[in-house]
């Protein structure tokens, strides 16, 4: 009878637990990296849209010398933003001439509503969702500041 038990093939409970623990550790490392990658990829849509809106404003300044009377709606039309982009993001331009271009996600956005990506004209740099920890375009700080 004892020899019968020793000849059985299979895994012990300890071996199975070791495998489960290893898989859990790998998942704990991989999932946050994957989520960060997804955030970055989602924010690139806003960054691309902001870049084309900025170019529309630049063309306006080069053509007329200022941005007086040039609306965000005109810039969006000239930028030829797609319906998907306009559905996912709401845009805002701060200042005349513009100093900040802000994109805020809508409820249609897969990453959630209220995420912000902005371009600071003075720094020539993007900030916000999927880029860095900054969450407030007005102060340039995080919610915990």
Secondary structure in CASP SS format (residue, H / E / C, confidence):
PFRMAT SS
TARGET T0000
AUTHOR 0000-0000-0000
METHOD secondary structure of the structure
MODEL  1
X C 1.00
X H 1.00
X H 1.00
X H 1.00
X H 1.00
X H 1.00
X C 1.00
X C 1.00
X C 1.00
X C 1.00
X C 1.00
X C 1.00
X H 1.00
X H 1.00
X H 1.00
X H 1.00
X H 1.00
X H 1.00
X H 1.00
X H 1.00
X H 1.00
X H 1.00
X H 1.00
X H 1.00
X H 1.00
X H 1.00
X H 1.00
X H 1.00
X H 1.00
X H 1.00
X H 1.00
X H 1.00
X H 1.00
X H 1.00
X H 1.00
X H 1.00
X H 1.00
X H 1.00
X H 1.00
X H 1.00
X H 1.00
X H 1.00
X H 1.00
X H 1.00
X H 1.00
X H 1.00
X H 1.00
X H 1.00
X H 1.00
X H 1.00
X H 1.00
X H 1.00
X H 1.00
X H 1.00
X H 1.00
X H 1.00
X H 1.00
X H 1.00
X H 1.00
X H 1.00
X H 1.00
X H 1.00
X H 1.00
X H 1.00
X C 1.00
X C 1.00
X C 1.00
X C 1.00
X C 1.00
X C 1.00
X C 1.00
X H 1.00
X H 1.00
X H 1.00
X H 1.00
X H 1.00
X H 1.00
X H 1.00
X H 1.00
X C 1.00
X C 1.00
X C 1.00
X H 1.00
X H 1.00
X H 1.00
X H 1.00
X H 1.00
X H 1.00
X E 1.00
X E 1.00
X E 1.00
X E 1.00
X E 1.00
X E 1.00
X C 1.00
X C 1.00
X C 1.00
X C 1.00
X C 1.00
X E 1.00
X E 1.00
X E 1.00
X E 1.00
X E 1.00
X E 1.00
X C 1.00
X C 1.00
X C 1.00
X C 1.00
X C 1.00
X C 1.00
X C 1.00
X C 1.00
X C 1.00
X C 1.00
X E 1.00
X E 1.00
X E 1.00
X E 1.00
X E 1.00
X C 1.00
X C 1.00
X C 1.00
X C 1.00
X E 1.00
X E 1.00
X E 1.00
X E 1.00
X C 1.00
X C 1.00
X C 1.00
X C 1.00
X C 1.00
X C 1.00
X C 1.00
X E 1.00
X C 1.00
X C 1.00
X C 1.00
X C 1.00
X E 1.00
X C 1.00
X C 1.00
X C 1.00
X C 1.00
END
